[in-house]
Amino acid sequence: MKFNNIILRKELNTHSYPIGNNIHIASKVASNMSNVLRELFPHDTLRLICQGSSGAILSTLIYTNLQTQVKEIIHIKKPGESSHLNGHGVSST
């Protein structure tokens, strides 16, 4: 598939982890990915499937570029991942 080949050849630039600490790089990667998705699926409605927090961040950035095409973001949790705050020095109050 063309999209996989582009990613494997690293034509979309590279991203650095953690994504949240390198949001400027992630934004450029998401913009490039959005352009490829727009080229490959110009008239299709898209559902973005992501895993983990980095995937969620990248999917959201892609959504901001393709709002009219993206119907939903489907988030698949990694094993042991929770949906809500579970400590880590962050208070939800």
MIDOSE-1310 file (N, C-alpha, C; in nm, 2 decimals, decimal comma, always signed):
residues 93
mkfn	+0,08/-0,12/+0,00/+0,00/+0,00/+0,00/+0,09/+0,12/+0,00; +0,05/+0,22/-0,08/+0,13/+0,34/-0,09/+0,16/+0,41/+0,04; +0,06/+0,42/+0,13/+0,07/+0,49/+0,25/+0,18/+0,42/+0,34; +0,18/+0,29/+0,35/+0,28/+0,22/+0,43/+0,42/+0,24/+0,37
niil	+0,43/+0,23/+0,24/+0,56/+0,26/+0,17/+0,61/+0,39/+0,20; +0,53/+0,49/+0,21/+0,57/+0,63/+0,24/+0,62/+0,63/+0,38; +0,55/+0,57/+0,47/+0,59/+0,58/+0,61/+0,72/+0,50/+0,63; +0,73/+0,38/+0,57/+0,86/+0,30/+0,58/+0,98/+0,37/+0,52
rkel	+0,96/+0,45/+0,42/+1,07/+0,52/+0,36/+1,10/+0,65/+0,43; +1,02/+0,68/+0,54/+1,03/+0,80/+0,62/+1,02/+0,93/+0,54; +0,93/+0,93/+0,44/+0,91/+1,05/+0,36/+0,82/+1,15/+0,44; +0,76/+1,10/+0,55/+0,67/+1,19/+0,62/+0,75/+1,26/+0,74
nths	+0,88/+1,25/+0,74/+0,96/+1,30/+0,84/+0,96/+1,20/+0,96; +1,02/+1,23/+1,06/+1,02/+1,14/+1,18/+0,96/+1,21/+1,30; +0,91/+1,14/+1,39/+0,86/+1,20/+1,51/+0,95/+1,16/+1,63; +0,95/+1,24/+1,73/+1,03/+1,21/+1,85/+0,93/+1,19/+1,97
ypig	+0,97/+1,10/+2,05/+0,90/+1,07/+2,17/+0,96/+1,14/+2,29; +0,89/+1,18/+2,39/+0,74/+1,17/+2,39/+0,68/+1,28/+2,29; +0,57/+1,24/+2,23/+0,51/+1,33/+2,13/+0,47/+1,46/+2,20; +0,42/+1,46/+2,32/+0,38/+1,58/+2,39/+0,49/+1,68/+2,41
nnih	+0,61/+1,63/+2,43/+0,73/+1,72/+2,45/+0,79/+1,76/+2,32; +0,74/+1,71/+2,21/+0,79/+1,74/+2,07/+0,68/+1,77/+1,98; +0,58/+1,85/+2,03/+0,46/+1,88/+1,96/+0,48/+1,95/+1,83; +0,58/+2,03/+1,82/+0,61/+2,10/+1,70/+0,65/+2,00/+1,59
iask	+0,72/+1,90/+1,62/+0,76/+1,79/+1,53/+0,64/+1,71/+1,49; +0,56/+1,67/+1,59/+0,44/+1,59/+1,57/+0,34/+1,66/+1,48; +0,33/+1,79/+1,49/+0,24/+1,87/+1,41/+0,28/+1,87/+1,26; +0,41/+1,87/+1,24/+0,46/+1,86/+1,10/+0,44/+1,72/+1,04
vasn	+0,46/+1,62/+1,12/+0,44/+1,48/+1,08/+0,29/+1,47/+1,05; +0,20/+1,51/+1,14/+0,06/+1,50/+1,12/+0,01/+1,58/+0,99; +0,07/+1,69/+0,97/+0,04/+1,77/+0,85/+0,08/+1,69/+0,72; +0,20/+1,63/+0,72/+0,24/+1,55/+0,61/+0,15/+1,43/+0,59
msnv	+0,12/+1,36/+0,70/+0,03/+1,24/+0,69/-0,11/+1,28/+0,64; -0,16/+1,40/+0,68/-0,29/+1,45/+0,63/-0,28/+1,47/+0,48; -0,17/+1,53/+0,43/-0,16/+1,55/+0,29/-0,16/+1,41/+0,21; -0,10/+1,31/+0,27/-0,10/+1,18/+0,20/-0,24/+1,12/+0,21
lrel	-0,30/+1,13/+0,32/-0,44/+1,07/+0,33/-0,53/+1,15/+0,24; -0,52/+1,28/+0,22/-0,60/+1,35/+0,13/-0,58/+1,31/-0,01; -0,45/+1,28/-0,04/-0,42/+1,24/-0,18/-0,47/+1,10/-0,21; -0,46/+1,01/-0,11/-0,50/+0,87/-0,13/-0,65/+0,85/-0,12
fphd	-0,72/+0,93/-0,04/-0,86/+0,92/-0,02/-0,93/+1,05/-0,03; -0,93/+1,11/-0,15/-0,98/+1,25/-0,17/-1,13/+1,27/-0,14; -1,21/+1,17/-0,16/-1,35/+1,18/-0,14/-1,41/+1,09/-0,04; -1,32/+1,02/+0,04/-1,37/+0,92/+0,14/-1,39/+0,98/+0,28
tlrl	-1,48/+0,93/+0,35/-1,49/+0,96/+0,49/-1,39/+0,87/+0,57; -1,32/+0,92/+0,66/-1,21/+0,84/+0,73/-1,25/+0,82/+0,87; -1,21/+0,71/+0,92/-1,21/+0,67/+1,06/-1,06/+0,65/+1,10; -1,01/+0,73/+1,19/-0,87/+0,71/+1,23/-0,86/+0,62/+1,35
icqg	-0,78/+0,52/+1,34/-0,76/+0,42/+1,45/-0,62/+0,44/+1,51; -0,62/+0,46/+1,64/-0,49/+0,49/+1,71/-0,48/+0,41/+1,83; -0,35/+0,40/+1,88/-0,33/+0,33/+2,01/-0,23/+0,41/+2,09; -0,26/+0,42/+2,22/-0,18/+0,49/+2,31/-0,20/+0,64/+2,31
ssga	-0,13/+0,71/+2,40/-0,15/+0,86/+2,40/-0,09/+0,93/+2,29; +0,03/+0,88/+2,24/+0,09/+0,94/+2,13/+0,01/+0,92/+2,00; -0,05/+0,81/+1,98/-0,14/+0,79/+1,87/-0,26/+0,88/+1,88; -0,31/+0,90/+2,00/-0,43/+0,99/+2,01/-0,39/+1,13/+1,98
ilst	-0,27/+1,17/+2,02/-0,23/+1,31/+1,99/-0,21/+1,32/+1,84; -0,14/+1,23/+1,78/-0,12/+1,24/+1,63/-0,26/+1,23/+1,56; -0,35/+1,15/+1,60/-0,48/+1,14/+1,53/-0,56/+1,27/+1,55; -0,55/+1,33/+1,66/-0,61/+1,46/+1,68/-0,55/+1,57/+1,59
liyt	-0,42/+1,57/+1,58/-0,36/+1,67/+1,49/-0,40/+1,64/+1,35; -0,41/+1,52/+1,31/-0,45/+1,48/+1,17/-0,59/+1,53/+1,15; -0,68/+1,51/+1,25/-0,82/+1,55/+1,25/-0,83/+1,70/+1,22; -0,74/+1,78/+1,29/-0,75/+1,93/+1,27/-0,72/+1,97/+1,12
nlqt	-0,65/+1,88/+1,05/-0,62/+1,91/+0,91/-0,73/+1,85/+0,81; -0,80/+1,75/+0,86/-0,89/+1,68/+0,77/-1,03/+1,68/+0,83; -1,07/+1,78/+0,90/-1,20/+1,78/+0,97/-1,32/+1,74/+0,89; -1,33/+1,78/+0,77/-1,45/+1,74/+0,69/-1,45/+1,60/+0,65
qvke	-1,33/+1,53/+0,65/-1,32/+1,39/+0,61/-1,33/+1,29/+0,72; -1,28/+1,33/+0,84/-1,27/+1,24/+0,96/-1,41/+1,23/+1,03; -1,46/+1,11/+1,03/-1,59/+1,09/+1,10/-1,56/+1,06/+1,25; -1,46/+0,99/+1,28/-1,43/+0,96/+1,42/-1,29/+0,91/+1,44
iihi	-1,24/+0,92/+1,56/-1,11/+0,87/+1,60/-1,14/+0,75/+1,70; -1,09/+0,63/+1,66/-1,11/+0,51/+1,74/-0,98/+0,49/+1,82; -0,99/+0,49/+1,95/-0,87/+0,47/+2,03/-0,87/+0,33/+2,09; -0,77/+0,26/+2,06/-0,75/+0,12/+2,12/-0,65/+0,13/+2,23
kkpg	-0,69/+0,09/+2,35/-0,60/+0,10/+2,46/-0,49/-0,01/+2,46; -0,37/+0,03/+2,50/-0,26/-0,07/+2,52/-0,29/-0,15/+2,64; -0,24/-0,27/+2,65/-0,26/-0,35/+2,77/-0,22/-0,27/+2,90; -0,31/-0,27/+3,00/-0,28/-0,20/+3,12/-0,30/-0,05/+3,12
essh	-0,34/+0,00/+3,01/-0,37/+0,15/+3,00/-0,51/+0,18/+3,05; -0,52/+0,29/+3,13/-0,65/+0,33/+3,18/-0,70/+0,45/+3,11; -0,83/+0,48/+3,13/-0,89/+0,59/+3,06/-0,89/+0,72/+3,13; -0,86/+0,71/+3,26/-0,87/+0,83/+3,34/-0,74/+0,85/+3,43
lngh	-0,73/+0,97/+3,49/-0,62/+0,99/+3,57/-0,60/+0,88/+3,68; -0,48/+0,84/+3,70/-0,46/+0,74/+3,80/-0,33/+0,77/+3,88; -0,33/+0,89/+3,92/-0,21/+0,94/+4,00/-0,11/+1,01/+3,92; +0,01/+0,97/+3,93/+0,12/+1,03/+3,85/+0,14/+1,18/+3,89
gvss	+0,10/+1,21/+4,02/+0,13/+1,34/+4,07/+0,03/+1,45/+4,01; -0,08/+1,40/+3,95/-0,17/+1,50/+3,89/-0,31/+1,48/+3,96; -0,36/+1,59/+4,01/-0,49/+1,59/+4,08/-0,60/+1,62/+3,98; -0,71/+1,55/+3,99/-0,82/+1,58/+3,90/-0,92/+1,68/+3,96
t	-0,88/+1,74/+4,08/-0,96/+1,84/+4,14/-0,90/+1,97/+4,13
